[in-house]
Amino acid sequence: MLAPQMEPLSGRPRKLAWALALASGPLITLSQPPADVPLIGLVGLAPLLVALPRLSAGGSWLAGWLVGLCYFWGNMWWLGQMVTDPGNEWIVFAMFAFVATAMAAFWGVAAMISRWLLTRRAAWCVWLVPLAWLGIEFLHEFNTPAPYPWLPLGAALCEMHLLIQTADIWGQYGLTLLLVLVNLALARSLQIGGPGLPARSSAPFGTALAVVALLLLAAGSLYGWVRIGQIEAAETGNGPAVALVQGNLAQEVKVRAGPERIKIIQESYMDHLRLSQQGVDAGAELVCWAETMVFGGCTRDGLDRRDPAESARHFPDGVPSRDLLHGIVQDERGRARPVGIVENLRARVAYELRTPMLVGAITDIPAIERDVDWKMASYDDRFYNTALLLDAQGRVADSYDKRYLVPGGEYIPREEIALVRALIEYYAQGLQGAVSRVEPGRRLTTFSLPAGPSRKDGLDWAFTASICYEYAWPGCYRELHRTEARYPDFHINISNEGWFKQSSELDQAVDFCRLRCIESRVPMLRATNTGVTCHIDATGRVREMLTLDGKDREIRGVLTVKPAVLRDPGPTLFVALIGRGLGHIAMWTTLALLALMAAGRVQQRLQKRKAAKAAGQ
């Protein structure tokens, strides 16, 4: 498997090689939002793959890193513009620069491995190039240095609606493999010219790669056409009416303390109630609020966190008393105390809205789940990011705690390391004025919603929920839908992306949600604070979206929709069997290739030393 000897390029061929390599940067960047140019993902990496065999090992890493810099800096620019305290913008931008640059460095490794495979005497190694790219991409799901699987290459195919239907077989991971394979097939049909470069006709496996790529594209598109027809034929058209409330609370209010903050939060709470009533008046059977929109938080039992025992007195048998409809109640000593927002909300659900609600709240960690020794001293400062389901009587019916957390924003990766903890605390103080210590949830919850008269079989509706950033994780949705509980009729994602204003982050989030719908064949409803609030069907098509005067973000309103539920829903091949399997195969293959590359480099050095020693004698 030793590499063939190739004379180094110089002059015009060398410049052409580098020009080709760097051309992949803007091309692949245009494949994702905000540009989101259809089809360009199928050719965006090809120039880099054409150039790699003519670059040195170090040059290939540099080329891949530069292409990655363009891709991640261009498409994640929103991360550097996050809302923060005035004067601390540089902290946010430095964080963005580190994340985008580190992710680009992974692409440098992928390019270096690809170059190594493309220059082997064993020509069959070329088939491992897609696995190398997927393996490097999959590593973003681990602490390397933090789990952040954003902007996967497979998402670049989202505008190819037929093709992405194959995600119910192999998931987002298979789409990445397909994209790299198509680019590789195109690259093998081209040449730069120059000393030692094989002619086009002699490129090993060039024709086979092209045939396989074309067959996969054709078969995938045909499969998508058939599956879309099957899914649409299975839609019943009688899902429950769900009101998705978008309150449009500016993130500055939640991040920046000030004398007007309490007043604005109270006004926002009343806005949420008014919008909820509009949804109920439109026939909603469930009302949804976005992530953390129950201000002030609560316990997981839906009690005021300031004094849960006192709060519990006003919920005999779990049902709120009417006294909580007012702003002041009497405690057990007869003293007046203000009613907490969660207490008032539950009372309004019971006596005014009379409709179940799924709401986002920060909840305290129950004593039974405070079981990690080194966290004991800080559990009072830790909490869950929770979706609470309130029934029509204002009782807490069930809950789900967010399990996949945002590194830096919600928790500290490798928090047990003092230096890491100090750095993240410094960053978090500048970002949001305090360090968030959200704990990952432990339960997989399938919620139950009473069926209305339109459901002929009389079964309650089953649905799952996720919170914000979890939509970026294929594994999260697979775990939720692979439980022994009944397969869900629909899914609800509650999110607050007000941090990112009107940026392309919101469009990227919708693309990830579309892929999750296809992977599990479960329609999704998104209830967000500032947008994009929408309904996505089981084929990944955005059916309905909350808009106002042509705008779909930073607006206030309510979208009442019926999810496109399926008759007899069940797990897909991806959910039931494949899951992250392709990712693990690719990752271990990539690690093995890196080990072989390292061993080869050591062998070369030993041979050089031996030759030098022999020459000296």
C-alpha positions as CSV (number, residue, x, y, z in Angstrom):
1,M,0.0,0.0,0.0
2,L,2.9,2.4,-0.4
3,A,2.2,5.5,-2.3
4,P,3.4,5.8,-5.9
5,Q,6.2,8.3,-6.5
6,M,4.8,11.5,-7.9
7,E,6.8,14.4,-9.0
8,P,5.9,17.6,-7.2
9,L,4.0,20.2,-9.1
10,S,5.4,23.6,-9.8
11,G,4.5,26.7,-11.8
12,R,1.1,26.9,-13.4
13,P,0.0,23.3,-12.5
14,R,0.7,24.0,-8.8
15,K,-1.3,27.2,-8.9
16,L,-4.1,25.4,-10.6
17,A,-4.1,22.7,-7.9
18,W,-4.4,25.2,-5.2
19,A,-7.0,27.3,-7.0
20,L,-9.1,24.1,-7.5
21,A,-8.8,23.2,-3.8
22,L,-9.8,26.6,-2.5
23,A,-12.7,26.8,-5.0
24,S,-14.5,24.2,-2.9
25,G,-14.7,26.7,-0.1
26,P,-17.3,29.1,-1.6
27,L,-19.0,26.3,-3.5
28,I,-19.7,24.0,-0.5
29,T,-20.6,27.1,1.6
30,L,-23.4,28.0,-0.8
31,S,-24.9,24.6,-0.3
32,Q,-26.3,25.5,3.2
33,P,-28.5,28.4,4.4
34,P,-28.3,31.4,4.1
35,A,-27.5,30.7,0.4
36,D,-29.0,27.2,0.2
37,V,-28.4,26.8,-3.5
38,P,-29.9,23.5,-4.7
39,L,-27.6,20.8,-6.3
40,I,-24.4,22.6,-5.5
41,G,-23.6,20.3,-2.6
42,L,-23.2,17.5,-5.2
43,V,-20.2,19.3,-6.8
44,G,-18.9,21.5,-4.0
45,L,-16.2,19.2,-2.7
46,A,-15.1,17.9,-6.1
47,P,-12.5,20.6,-6.8
48,L,-10.8,19.8,-3.5
49,L,-10.8,16.1,-4.1
50,V,-9.3,16.7,-7.6
51,A,-6.5,18.7,-6.1
52,L,-5.6,16.6,-3.1
53,P,-3.5,13.9,-4.8
54,R,-1.2,16.6,-6.1
55,L,-0.7,18.3,-2.7
56,S,1.7,17.3,0.1
57,A,0.4,15.8,3.3
58,G,0.7,19.2,5.1
59,G,-0.7,21.0,2.1
60,S,-3.7,18.7,2.0
61,W,-4.4,19.5,5.7
62,L,-4.1,23.2,5.0
63,A,-6.4,23.0,1.9
64,G,-9.1,21.2,3.9
65,W,-8.8,23.6,6.8
66,L,-9.1,26.6,4.5
67,V,-12.2,25.1,2.8
68,G,-13.6,24.4,6.2
69,L,-12.9,27.9,7.4
70,C,-15.0,29.3,4.6
71,Y,-17.8,26.8,5.2
72,F,-18.1,27.2,9.0
73,W,-17.2,30.9,9.2
74,G,-19.6,31.7,6.4
75,N,-22.5,29.6,7.5
76,M,-22.1,30.1,11.3
77,W,-21.6,33.8,11.2
78,W,-24.8,34.1,13.3
79,L,-23.0,32.5,16.2
80,G,-20.6,35.5,16.5
81,Q,-23.6,37.9,16.6
82,M,-25.4,36.4,19.6
83,V,-27.2,38.7,22.0
84,T,-25.1,39.5,25.0
85,D,-24.5,42.2,27.6
86,P,-23.2,45.4,26.0
87,G,-19.4,45.5,26.0
88,N,-19.0,41.7,26.0
89,E,-19.5,41.2,22.3
90,W,-15.8,40.3,21.9
91,I,-16.3,37.3,24.2
92,V,-19.1,35.9,22.0
93,F,-17.1,36.6,18.8
94,A,-14.0,34.9,20.3
95,M,-16.2,31.8,21.1
96,F,-17.6,31.7,17.6
97,A,-14.1,32.1,16.1
98,F,-12.8,29.2,18.2
99,V,-15.7,26.9,17.4
100,A,-15.7,27.6,13.7
101,T,-11.9,27.3,13.4
102,A,-11.8,24.1,15.4
103,M,-14.5,22.5,13.3
104,A,-12.6,23.6,10.2
105,A,-9.5,21.8,11.6
106,F,-11.4,18.6,11.5
107,W,-11.9,19.1,7.8
108,G,-8.2,19.5,7.4
109,V,-7.8,16.0,8.9
110,A,-10.5,14.6,6.5
111,A,-8.7,16.1,3.6
112,M,-5.3,14.7,4.7
113,I,-6.9,11.2,5.1
114,S,-8.6,11.6,1.6
115,R,-5.3,12.5,0.0
116,W,-3.6,9.5,1.6
117,L,-6.3,7.2,0.3
118,L,-6.3,8.7,-3.2
119,T,-2.5,8.1,-3.6
120,R,-2.4,4.5,-2.5
121,R,-1.2,1.8,-4.9
122,A,-4.2,-0.3,-3.7
123,A,-6.7,1.7,-5.8
124,W,-9.7,0.2,-4.0
125,C,-8.8,2.5,-1.1
126,V,-10.6,5.3,-3.0
127,W,-13.9,3.8,-1.8
128,L,-13.0,4.7,1.8
129,V,-13.0,8.4,1.1
130,P,-16.7,8.9,1.9
131,L,-16.3,7.0,5.2
132,A,-13.3,9.2,6.1
133,W,-15.4,12.3,5.8
134,L,-18.4,10.9,7.6
135,G,-16.1,9.6,10.4
136,I,-14.6,13.0,10.9
137,E,-18.1,14.6,10.9
138,F,-19.4,12.0,13.3
139,L,-16.7,12.9,15.8
140,H,-18.5,16.2,16.4
141,E,-21.1,14.2,18.4
142,F,-18.5,13.6,21.0
143,N,-16.5,15.9,23.4
144,T,-13.9,16.9,20.7
145,P,-13.6,19.4,22.3
146,A,-17.4,19.6,22.8
147,P,-20.4,17.9,21.2
148,Y,-21.6,20.1,18.4
149,P,-22.9,18.3,15.3
150,W,-23.8,21.4,13.4
151,L,-23.8,21.8,9.6
152,P,-23.5,18.2,8.6
153,L,-22.7,17.8,4.9
154,G,-25.8,15.6,4.4
155,A,-28.0,18.6,5.2
156,A,-26.8,20.3,2.0
157,L,-29.2,17.9,0.1
158,C,-32.3,19.2,1.9
159,E,-33.5,21.1,-1.2
160,M,-33.5,17.7,-3.1
161,H,-36.8,16.6,-1.6
162,L,-36.9,13.2,-3.4
163,L,-33.4,12.2,-2.5
164,I,-33.5,13.0,1.2
165,Q,-36.4,10.5,1.7
166,T,-33.7,7.8,1.9
167,A,-32.9,9.2,5.4
168,D,-35.6,6.9,6.8
169,I,-33.1,4.1,5.9
170,W,-29.7,5.4,6.7
171,G,-30.4,8.8,8.3
172,Q,-28.4,12.0,7.9
173,Y,-25.2,9.9,8.0
174,G,-26.1,8.1,4.8
175,L,-26.8,11.4,3.1
176,T,-23.3,12.6,3.9
177,L,-21.8,9.4,2.5
178,L,-23.9,9.9,-0.7
179,L,-22.8,13.5,-1.1
180,V,-19.1,12.8,-0.7
181,L,-19.4,9.7,-3.0
182,V,-21.0,11.8,-5.8
183,N,-18.3,14.5,-5.4
184,L,-15.6,11.8,-5.5
185,A,-17.0,10.3,-8.6
186,L,-16.9,13.6,-10.3
187,A,-13.4,14.3,-9.1
188,R,-12.1,11.0,-10.5
189,S,-13.3,11.9,-13.9
190,L,-11.1,15.1,-14.0
191,Q,-7.4,15.8,-13.9
192,I,-5.1,18.8,-13.4
193,G,-2.3,17.9,-15.8
194,G,1.3,18.0,-15.0
195,P,4.2,15.7,-14.2
196,G,3.2,12.3,-12.9
197,L,-0.6,12.8,-13.0
198,P,-2.5,9.8,-14.5
199,A,-4.4,10.3,-17.6
200,R,-8.2,10.5,-17.4
201,S,-8.7,7.1,-18.9
202,S,-6.4,5.3,-16.5
203,A,-7.9,6.7,-13.3
204,P,-8.6,3.6,-11.2
205,F,-12.3,2.9,-10.4
206,G,-13.3,6.2,-12.0
207,T,-16.0,4.7,-14.2
208,A,-17.2,2.4,-11.4
209,L,-17.5,5.3,-9.0
210,A,-19.5,7.3,-11.6
211,V,-21.8,4.3,-12.2
212,V,-22.4,3.7,-8.5
213,A,-23.0,7.4,-7.8
214,L,-25.5,7.7,-10.7
215,L,-27.3,4.5,-9.7
216,L,-27.6,5.7,-6.1
217,L,-28.9,9.1,-7.2
218,A,-31.4,7.5,-9.5
219,A,-32.5,4.8,-7.0
220,G,-32.7,7.3,-4.1
221,S,-34.8,9.6,-6.1
222,L,-37.1,6.8,-7.2
223,Y,-37.3,5.6,-3.7
224,G,-38.2,9.1,-2.5
225,W,-41.0,9.4,-5.1
226,V,-42.5,6.1,-4.0
227,R,-42.2,6.8,-0.3
228,I,-43.7,10.3,-0.6
229,G,-46.7,8.7,-2.3
230,Q,-47.0,6.1,0.4
231,I,-46.7,8.6,3.3
232,E,-49.3,11.0,1.8
233,A,-51.7,8.1,1.2
234,A,-51.2,7.1,4.9
235,E,-52.1,10.6,6.2
236,T,-55.4,10.6,8.0
237,G,-56.1,14.3,8.0
238,N,-57.7,14.3,11.5
239,G,-54.8,15.1,13.8
240,P,-55.5,17.1,16.9
241,A,-55.7,20.9,16.6
242,V,-52.5,22.4,18.3
243,A,-52.0,26.1,18.9
244,L,-48.3,27.1,18.6
245,V,-47.7,30.3,20.5
246,Q,-44.9,32.6,19.4
247,G,-44.5,35.4,22.0
248,N,-41.5,37.1,20.4
249,L,-39.8,38.1,23.7
250,A,-36.6,39.8,22.9
251,Q,-33.6,37.8,24.2
252,E,-32.1,41.1,25.6
253,V,-34.8,41.0,28.3
254,K,-33.8,37.5,29.4
255,V,-30.0,38.2,29.2
256,R,-29.7,41.8,30.5
257,A,-31.0,42.7,33.9
258,G,-32.7,46.1,34.4
259,P,-35.5,47.9,36.1
260,E,-37.9,47.3,33.1
261,R,-37.2,43.6,33.0
262,I,-40.0,42.5,35.4
263,K,-42.5,44.7,33.7
264,I,-41.7,43.4,30.3
265,I,-41.8,39.8,31.4
266,Q,-45.2,40.3,33.0
267,E,-46.4,41.9,29.7
268,S,-45.0,39.0,27.8
269,Y,-46.8,36.5,30.1
270,M,-50.1,38.3,29.5
271,D,-49.4,38.3,25.7
272,H,-48.8,34.5,25.9
273,L,-52.1,34.1,27.7
274,R,-54.0,36.2,25.1
275,L,-52.5,34.3,22.2
276,S,-53.3,31.0,23.9
277,Q,-56.9,32.1,24.2
278,Q,-57.0,32.8,20.5
279,G,-55.8,29.3,19.9
280,V,-58.4,27.8,22.1
281,D,-61.1,29.9,20.5
282,A,-59.9,28.5,17.1
283,G,-60.5,25.0,18.5
284,A,-57.1,24.0,19.8
285,E,-56.9,20.7,21.7
286,L,-53.4,21.5,22.9
287,V,-51.6,24.8,23.4
288,C,-47.8,25.0,23.2
289,W,-45.4,27.6,24.5
290,A,-41.7,27.8,23.6
291,E,-38.7,26.8,25.6
292,T,-38.4,28.5,29.1
293,M,-41.4,30.7,28.5
294,V,-42.8,29.9,32.0
295,F,-40.8,32.7,33.6
296,G,-39.2,32.2,37.0
297,G,-39.2,28.4,36.7
298,C,-40.8,25.9,39.0
299,T,-40.4,22.4,40.4
300,R,-41.0,19.4,38.1
301,D,-44.4,19.0,40.0
302,G,-45.4,22.5,38.8
303,L,-45.0,24.2,42.1
304,D,-43.5,27.7,42.8
305,R,-39.8,27.0,43.4
306,R,-39.5,29.7,46.1
307,D,-41.4,27.6,48.6
308,P,-42.7,24.4,47.2
309,A,-44.3,23.2,50.4
310,E,-46.3,26.4,50.7
311,S,-47.2,26.3,47.0
312,A,-48.5,22.7,47.3
313,R,-51.2,23.9,49.8
314,H,-53.0,25.6,46.9
315,F,-53.1,22.4,44.8
316,P,-55.3,19.9,46.6
317,D,-55.2,16.6,44.6
318,G,-53.0,18.4,42.1
319,V,-55.8,20.8,41.0
320,P,-55.1,24.5,41.5
321,S,-57.4,26.6,43.7
322,R,-59.2,29.5,42.3
323,D,-57.3,31.9,44.6
324,L,-54.3,31.5,42.3
325,L,-56.2,33.5,39.6
326,H,-55.4,36.6,41.6
327,G,-52.1,38.3,42.2
328,I,-52.0,37.7,46.0
329,V,-52.8,34.7,48.2
330,Q,-52.6,34.0,51.9
331,D,-49.9,31.7,53.2
332,E,-50.5,29.2,56.1
333,R,-49.7,32.0,58.6
334,G,-52.2,34.3,57.0
335,R,-49.6,36.6,55.4
336,A,-50.0,37.9,51.9
337,R,-47.6,36.6,49.2
338,P,-47.5,37.1,45.5
339,V,-48.7,34.3,43.2
340,G,-46.0,32.7,41.1
341,I,-46.3,32.6,37.4
342,V,-46.5,28.8,37.2
343,E,-49.2,28.9,39.9
344,N,-51.3,31.5,38.0
345,L,-50.8,29.7,34.7
346,R,-52.1,26.4,36.1
347,A,-55.1,28.1,37.5
348,R,-55.8,29.9,34.2
349,V,-55.6,26.5,32.4
350,A,-58.1,25.0,34.8
351,Y,-60.6,27.8,35.0
352,E,-60.2,29.8,31.8
353,L,-58.5,28.0,29.0
354,R,-59.7,24.5,30.0
355,T,-57.2,23.0,27.5
356,P,-54.1,21.0,27.9
357,M,-50.8,22.9,27.5
358,L,-47.2,21.9,26.8
359,V,-44.9,24.6,28.2
360,G,-41.2,25.2,28.5
361,A,-39.8,25.8,32.0
362,I,-36.7,25.7,34.1
363,T,-37.2,23.1,36.9
364,D,-35.3,22.2,40.0
365,I,-33.6,18.9,40.2
366,P,-35.5,16.5,42.5
367,A,-33.7,15.2,45.6
368,I,-33.8,11.6,44.3
369,E,-31.8,12.6,41.2
370,R,-29.1,14.5,43.1
371,D,-26.8,11.5,43.1
372,V,-23.4,12.6,41.7
373,D,-20.9,13.1,44.5
374,W,-18.8,15.9,43.1
375,K,-21.9,17.9,42.2
376,M,-23.4,17.8,45.7
377,A,-22.3,21.2,46.7
378,S,-23.7,22.9,43.6
379,Y,-27.0,21.0,43.0
380,D,-29.0,24.0,44.3
381,D,-27.6,26.0,41.4
382,R,-28.4,23.3,38.8
383,F,-31.6,22.7,37.1
384,Y,-33.4,20.9,34.2
385,N,-34.7,22.5,31.0
386,T,-38.1,21.0,30.9
387,A,-41.3,20.5,28.8
388,L,-44.2,20.3,31.2
389,L,-47.6,18.9,30.1
390,L,-50.5,20.4,32.0
391,D,-53.9,18.7,31.6
392,A,-57.2,20.6,31.2
393,Q,-57.6,20.7,35.0
394,G,-54.2,22.4,35.5
395,R,-52.5,19.3,36.9
396,V,-49.0,18.3,35.8
397,A,-49.6,15.2,33.6
398,D,-46.0,14.5,32.6
399,S,-42.7,16.1,31.7
400,Y,-39.6,15.7,29.6
401,D,-36.2,17.1,30.5
402,K,-33.8,18.1,27.8
403,R,-31.0,15.5,27.4
404,Y,-28.8,17.0,24.7
405,L,-27.4,20.2,26.0
406,V,-25.7,23.2,24.4
407,P,-22.0,23.2,25.4
408,G,-21.0,26.5,27.0
409,G,-24.5,27.9,26.9
410,E,-26.2,25.3,29.1
411,Y,-23.4,23.2,30.7
412,I,-19.7,23.1,31.0
413,P,-18.0,20.3,29.0
414,R,-15.4,18.6,31.1
415,E,-16.6,20.6,34.1
416,E,-14.5,18.5,36.5
417,I,-11.4,20.1,35.1
418,A,-10.7,23.3,37.0
419,L,-9.1,25.2,34.1
420,V,-11.9,24.4,31.7
421,R,-14.5,25.3,34.3
422,A,-12.8,28.7,34.9
423,L,-12.6,29.5,31.2
424,I,-16.3,28.6,30.5
425,E,-17.5,30.5,33.6
426,Y,-15.7,33.6,32.3
427,Y,-17.3,33.2,28.9
428,A,-20.8,32.5,30.3
429,Q,-20.7,35.5,32.6
430,G,-20.1,37.8,29.6
431,L,-22.7,36.0,27.5
432,Q,-25.7,35.9,29.8
433,G,-24.5,37.3,33.2
434,A,-24.4,33.9,34.9
435,V,-23.2,30.4,34.4
436,S,-25.9,28.0,33.3
437,R,-25.6,24.6,34.8
438,V,-28.4,22.6,33.2
439,E,-28.3,18.9,33.9
440,P,-29.1,16.4,31.1
441,G,-32.4,14.7,31.5
442,R,-32.7,11.0,32.3
443,R,-36.1,10.0,31.0
444,L,-37.6,9.2,27.6
445,T,-41.2,10.5,27.8
446,T,-44.1,9.7,25.5
447,F,-46.9,12.1,26.3
448,S,-50.6,11.3,26.0
449,L,-53.3,13.7,24.8
450,P,-57.0,13.0,25.1
451,A,-58.5,12.4,21.6
452,G,-61.2,14.7,20.4
453,P,-64.5,13.5,18.8
454,S,-62.9,13.5,15.4
455,R,-60.7,10.5,16.2
456,K,-62.8,7.4,15.3
457,D,-60.8,4.8,17.1
458,G,-61.0,6.6,20.4
459,L,-57.3,6.2,21.3
460,D,-55.5,9.0,23.0
461,W,-52.9,10.8,20.9
462,A,-49.3,9.9,21.6
463,F,-46.6,12.4,21.1
464,T,-43.0,13.1,22.0
465,A,-41.2,16.4,22.6
466,S,-37.7,17.8,22.2
467,I,-36.2,21.1,23.3
468,C,-34.3,23.4,21.0
469,Y,-30.8,22.2,20.1
470,E,-31.8,18.5,20.3
471,Y,-33.1,18.7,16.8
472,A,-29.5,18.6,15.6
473,W,-29.0,15.1,17.0
474,P,-30.4,12.1,15.0
475,G,-29.7,9.9,18.0
476,C,-32.0,12.0,20.2
477,Y,-35.1,11.4,18.1
478,R,-34.2,7.7,17.6
479,E,-34.0,7.2,21.3
480,L,-37.3,9.0,21.9
481,H,-39.1,6.9,19.3
482,R,-37.4,3.5,19.9
483,T,-38.8,3.1,23.4
484,E,-41.3,0.4,24.4
485,A,-44.0,3.0,24.6
486,R,-46.4,3.4,21.7
487,Y,-45.0,4.9,18.6
488,P,-45.9,8.6,18.5
489,D,-48.5,10.2,16.3
490,F,-46.6,13.5,16.1
491,H,-43.6,15.3,17.7
492,I,-43.3,18.8,19.2
493,N,-40.1,20.8,19.3
494,I,-40.2,23.8,21.7
495,S,-37.4,26.2,21.1
496,N,-36.1,29.7,21.9
497,E,-33.7,30.9,19.3
498,G,-34.1,34.6,20.0
499,W,-30.4,34.7,20.6
500,F,-29.9,34.7,16.8
501,K,-32.4,37.3,15.6
502,Q,-33.3,36.9,11.9
503,S,-30.2,35.0,11.0
504,S,-29.7,31.8,9.0
505,E,-29.5,29.8,12.2
506,L,-33.3,29.6,12.1
507,D,-33.2,28.2,8.5
508,Q,-30.6,25.7,9.4
509,A,-32.7,24.6,12.4
510,V,-35.7,24.0,10.2
511,D,-33.5,21.9,7.8
512,F,-32.4,19.7,10.7
513,C,-36.0,19.3,11.8
514,R,-37.0,18.2,8.3
515,L,-34.4,15.5,8.4
516,R,-35.6,14.3,11.8
517,C,-39.1,14.0,10.5
518,I,-38.0,11.8,7.6
519,E,-35.7,9.6,9.7
520,S,-38.6,8.7,12.1
521,R,-41.5,9.4,9.7
522,V,-43.2,11.4,12.5
523,P,-44.7,14.9,11.7
524,M,-43.3,17.7,13.8
525,L,-44.7,21.0,15.2
526,R,-42.3,23.7,16.2
527,A,-43.3,26.2,18.9
528,T,-40.6,28.9,19.1
529,N,-40.2,32.2,20.8
530,T,-39.1,34.3,17.8
531,G,-39.4,31.9,14.9
532,V,-39.5,29.8,12.8
533,T,-42.8,28.3,14.1
534,C,-44.1,25.8,11.7
535,H,-45.6,22.4,10.8
536,I,-43.4,19.8,9.1
537,D,-45.0,16.6,7.7
538,A,-43.5,13.1,7.7
539,T,-41.9,13.7,4.3
540,G,-39.9,16.7,5.6
541,R,-42.1,19.2,3.8
542,V,-42.9,22.5,5.6
543,R,-46.7,22.5,5.4
544,E,-47.6,25.6,7.4
545,M,-45.6,28.5,8.9
546,L,-46.5,31.4,11.1
547,T,-46.0,34.6,9.1
548,L,-47.0,38.2,9.5
549,D,-46.7,40.7,6.7
550,G,-44.4,38.3,4.9
551,K,-42.1,37.8,7.9
552,D,-41.5,34.4,9.5
553,R,-39.3,35.6,12.4
554,E,-39.3,38.2,15.2
555,I,-43.1,38.4,15.0
556,R,-45.8,37.7,17.6
557,G,-48.7,35.4,16.9
558,V,-50.3,32.0,17.1
559,L,-50.4,29.2,14.5
560,T,-53.2,26.7,15.0
561,V,-52.6,23.5,12.9
562,K,-53.4,19.9,12.7
563,P,-50.3,17.7,12.3
564,A,-50.4,15.4,9.3
565,V,-50.6,12.2,11.4
566,L,-50.2,8.8,9.8
567,R,-52.5,5.8,10.0
568,D,-50.7,3.0,12.0
569,P,-47.4,4.8,12.5
570,G,-44.4,2.7,13.2
571,P,-40.6,2.8,13.4
572,T,-38.5,3.2,10.3
573,L,-35.4,1.1,9.4
574,F,-33.3,4.0,10.7
575,V,-35.1,4.1,14.1
576,A,-35.5,0.3,14.5
577,L,-32.1,-0.9,13.3
578,I,-29.5,1.4,11.6
579,G,-29.4,4.4,14.0
580,R,-25.9,5.7,14.5
581,G,-24.4,2.5,13.1
582,L,-23.0,4.1,9.9
583,G,-21.5,6.9,12.0
584,H,-19.7,4.4,14.3
585,I,-18.5,2.3,11.3
586,A,-17.1,5.5,9.7
587,M,-15.5,6.7,12.9
588,W,-13.7,3.5,13.7
589,T,-12.6,3.2,10.0
590,T,-11.3,6.8,10.2
591,L,-9.4,6.1,13.4
592,A,-7.9,3.0,11.9
593,L,-6.8,4.9,8.8
594,L,-5.1,7.5,11.0
595,A,-3.3,4.8,12.8
596,L,-2.1,3.3,9.5
597,M,-1.0,6.8,8.4
598,A,1.0,7.3,11.6
599,A,2.6,3.8,11.3
600,G,3.6,4.5,7.7
601,R,5.2,7.8,8.7
602,V,7.2,6.1,11.4
603,Q,8.2,3.4,8.9
604,Q,9.4,6.0,6.5
605,R,11.5,7.8,9.1
606,L,13.1,4.5,10.2
607,Q,13.9,3.7,6.6
608,K,15.5,7.1,6.1
609,R,17.6,6.7,9.3
610,K,18.7,3.3,8.2
611,A,19.6,4.5,4.7
612,A,21.5,7.5,6.2
613,K,23.3,5.2,8.5
614,A,24.2,2.8,5.6
615,A,25.4,5.8,3.5
616,G,27.6,7.0,6.4
617,Q,29.3,3.6,6.5
